[in-house]
Amino acid sequence: MHPREVIKPIIKESAASVIFIHNHPSGDPEPSSDDIEITNRLCKSCSILGISVLDHIIVAEGGYFSFKQKQLI
């Protein structure tokens, strides 16, 4: 995914902040290296636009992972 596609509706709604959420059908909520990379790219892109990223949450059958709780945001 490209940050442009994710951020487009956020800009359209004139949001000041956002929480990203996605699921892991595998059942394991731990972020992959791709999850970490895209989160960093989204945070950087949002920061440039003045949009606060409050959290990125991964949900799965085995629980959830919060980038904010783990101090990755």
N, C-alpha and C positions, 0 to 999 in steps of 0.2 A: 504494500500500500504506500501511497505517496502522501506526505503531510498535506499537500495542496487539496487533495480530495477529502480529507478528514476535516480540515479547517474551514473549507468553503461554507458549510451550513452554519458553523459557529459565527463566522463573519456576517452571514446573511441575517442571522437573528440578533446581531449586535451584542453578543454575549460578552460580559466582562471577565467571566471565568468559566472553567469547564472541568468536568470529571470524565475521564475516559474509562470505559469498561468494555472488556471482551471476555469471551469464555474459552476454556480449554476442554474440548470434548474428551481428551485423553483421561481426564479425571485428576490430573496433577496440576495444581495451581501455580507451581514455581515458574517464574518467567524464563523464557528461552533467551539466548543471546540476541536473537532478532527482536524479541519483545523489549529488551533493554535498549537496543539501538533505536528502534522506532520511538520509544518513549522519550529518549534524549532528543531526537530530531523534532518530535512534536513540541516538547517543552521549549526548545530553542526557537522554533518557528512562532509559537504562540507569544513568547517573550518579545520578539521583534515587533509583533502586532499589538502589544500591550494587553494580552489576554493571560490571565492567571490560570495555571494548571493546578487544580487543587489536589488531584490524585489520579492515579491510573490503577484500576482494580481488575484483577484477573479472577474470574469465578470458575469453579470446577466442582465436580462431585466430591473431591477430597478437601474442600474448603475454599478459601480465597487468599489472594496475595494483594497487599496494598503497598504500592511504591512509597506512599507517604509514611506509612507506619514503619517501613524499613529504611526510612530516610534516604531514599533514592531519588526523591523529588525535593 
